[in-house]
Amino acid sequence: MIRDEIMAKETKTNVMRILDQKKIPYTEHTYFDAISGVDVAKALGEDPARCFKTLVTRAASGAYYVFLVPVEATLDLKKAAKAVNEKSVAMIKQNELLPLTGYIHGGCSPIGMKKLFKTTIHSSADTDETIYVSGGKIGYQVELTLENLKKVVPVNIADLTV
């Protein structure tokens, strides 16, 4: 019994611990050998439109913003800037991701970043009962409702894709 509890603790990511601590329901999913977000959706047997990637940007003002878009979509930087009332936004460099968020490329989650950044999710997230976001580590996804995500990360909704 104790061994099982230790094993369960070891498979929990920081994202899952935060959701557990706040008593927010979610479903944990794991996958293997998936490189892209579309591959992850395929590995989970899910529609890529329900699986969201986490993108971190820096505005011309120097402020950082997080955007969530379906894995098969492309973030429209002009729409993203407009959504956060900035002149422009640009993707941060990959080597800036870990020091800024605490996450590596491919395992970046909107939940549990080092600092809470203004976060905007694509409007399509409002159409499905649940959505998938990174579990905070490559190989892990969490499925939850948009309303439950909003309990952990205040998110705005906007049209963000090309």
C-alpha positions as CSV (number, residue, x, y, z in Angstrom):
1,M,0.0,0.0,0.0
2,I,2.7,2.5,0.9
3,R,4.7,1.6,-2.2
4,D,1.6,2.4,-4.3
5,E,1.2,5.7,-2.6
6,I,4.8,6.6,-3.3
7,M,4.5,5.6,-6.9
8,A,1.3,7.7,-7.3
9,K,3.2,10.7,-5.8
10,E,6.1,10.3,-8.2
11,T,3.8,10.3,-11.2
12,K,2.1,13.5,-10.1
13,T,3.3,16.6,-11.9
14,N,3.3,20.1,-10.3
15,V,0.2,20.9,-12.4
16,M,-1.6,17.9,-10.9
17,R,-0.5,18.7,-7.4
18,I,-1.9,22.3,-7.8
19,L,-5.2,21.0,-9.1
20,D,-5.4,18.4,-6.3
21,Q,-4.6,21.1,-3.7
22,K,-7.4,23.3,-5.0
23,K,-9.7,20.3,-5.3
24,I,-10.3,21.0,-9.0
25,P,-11.4,17.9,-10.9
26,Y,-9.3,16.8,-13.9
27,T,-8.4,13.6,-15.7
28,E,-4.7,12.8,-16.1
29,H,-3.5,11.4,-19.5
30,T,-0.1,10.1,-20.5
31,Y,1.4,9.5,-23.9
32,F,4.6,8.2,-25.4
33,D,6.6,8.9,-28.6
34,A,4.7,12.0,-29.6
35,I,6.7,15.1,-30.8
36,S,4.1,17.6,-32.0
37,G,0.9,18.7,-30.4
38,V,-1.0,16.9,-33.2
39,D,1.0,13.7,-32.4
40,V,0.0,14.1,-28.8
41,A,-3.7,14.4,-29.7
42,K,-3.4,11.4,-31.9
43,A,-1.7,9.4,-29.2
44,L,-4.5,10.3,-26.8
45,G,-7.1,9.4,-29.4
46,E,-8.5,13.0,-29.2
47,D,-9.6,15.6,-31.7
48,P,-6.6,18.1,-32.0
49,A,-9.2,20.9,-31.7
50,R,-9.6,19.9,-28.0
51,C,-5.9,19.9,-27.2
52,F,-4.3,23.2,-26.5
53,K,-0.7,24.3,-26.7
54,T,0.7,26.9,-24.4
55,L,2.6,29.7,-26.1
56,V,4.5,32.4,-24.3
57,T,5.1,35.9,-25.9
58,R,6.7,39.2,-25.1
59,A,5.0,42.4,-26.1
60,A,6.7,45.5,-27.4
61,S,6.0,47.0,-23.9
62,G,8.2,44.2,-22.4
63,A,5.2,42.5,-20.7
64,Y,4.8,38.7,-21.1
65,Y,1.6,37.0,-22.2
66,V,0.4,33.4,-22.5
67,F,-1.8,32.2,-25.3
68,L,-3.5,28.8,-25.6
69,V,-4.5,27.7,-29.1
70,P,-5.5,24.3,-30.5
71,V,-2.4,22.2,-31.3
72,E,-3.1,22.2,-35.0
73,A,-3.7,26.0,-35.2
74,T,-1.2,28.9,-35.6
75,L,-1.3,31.8,-33.3
76,D,-2.1,35.1,-35.2
77,L,0.3,37.5,-33.5
78,K,-1.8,40.6,-34.6
79,K,-4.9,39.1,-33.1
80,A,-3.0,38.1,-30.0
81,A,-1.6,41.6,-29.5
82,K,-5.1,43.1,-30.0
83,A,-6.5,40.7,-27.4
84,V,-4.1,42.0,-24.7
85,N,-4.2,45.7,-25.9
86,E,-0.6,45.7,-27.0
87,K,0.9,47.1,-30.3
88,S,2.7,43.8,-31.0
89,V,3.7,40.5,-29.4
90,A,6.4,38.1,-30.5
91,M,7.2,34.5,-29.4
92,I,9.9,34.3,-26.8
93,K,13.0,32.3,-27.6
94,Q,13.0,28.7,-26.6
95,N,16.0,29.2,-24.2
96,E,14.0,31.9,-22.3
97,L,11.1,29.5,-21.6
98,L,12.6,27.5,-18.6
99,P,13.9,30.5,-16.6
100,L,10.7,32.5,-17.2
101,T,8.1,29.8,-16.6
102,G,9.8,26.9,-15.0
103,Y,8.7,24.7,-17.9
104,I,10.6,23.2,-20.9
105,H,9.5,23.3,-24.5
106,G,6.9,20.6,-25.0
107,G,5.9,20.5,-21.4
108,C,4.8,24.1,-20.8
109,S,1.5,24.4,-19.0
110,P,-0.6,27.5,-18.2
111,I,-1.0,26.1,-14.7
112,G,1.9,26.5,-12.2
113,M,4.2,28.9,-14.0
114,K,6.7,30.7,-11.8
115,K,4.7,33.9,-12.3
116,L,1.1,34.3,-13.3
117,F,1.0,36.0,-16.7
118,K,-2.1,37.4,-18.4
119,T,-3.5,34.3,-20.2
120,T,-5.8,34.2,-23.2
121,I,-7.4,31.1,-24.7
122,H,-8.8,30.7,-28.2
123,S,-12.5,31.0,-28.4
124,S,-13.0,27.4,-29.6
125,A,-12.3,26.3,-26.0
126,D,-15.7,27.4,-25.1
127,T,-17.4,24.9,-27.4
128,D,-16.2,21.6,-25.9
129,E,-17.2,20.1,-22.6
130,T,-13.5,19.6,-21.7
131,I,-10.1,20.6,-23.1
132,Y,-6.6,19.2,-22.8
133,V,-3.6,21.3,-21.6
134,S,-0.1,20.2,-20.8
135,G,0.4,18.4,-17.5
136,G,3.6,20.4,-17.0
137,K,5.9,17.6,-18.2
138,I,6.5,15.9,-21.6
139,G,4.3,12.8,-21.7
140,Y,1.5,14.3,-19.5
141,Q,-1.8,16.1,-20.3
142,V,-4.6,17.1,-18.1
143,E,-8.2,17.2,-19.2
144,L,-10.5,19.6,-17.5
145,T,-13.4,22.0,-18.1
146,L,-12.7,25.6,-19.2
147,E,-14.5,26.8,-16.0
148,N,-12.1,24.7,-13.9
149,L,-9.1,26.0,-15.7
150,K,-10.4,29.5,-14.9
151,K,-10.3,28.6,-11.2
152,V,-6.6,28.2,-11.4
153,V,-5.5,30.6,-14.1
154,P,-7.7,33.6,-14.9
155,V,-8.1,33.4,-18.7
156,N,-9.7,35.7,-21.2
157,I,-11.3,34.3,-24.4
158,A,-10.5,35.7,-27.9
159,D,-10.2,34.6,-31.5
160,L,-6.4,34.1,-31.7
161,T,-5.7,31.9,-34.7
162,V,-4.8,32.6,-38.4
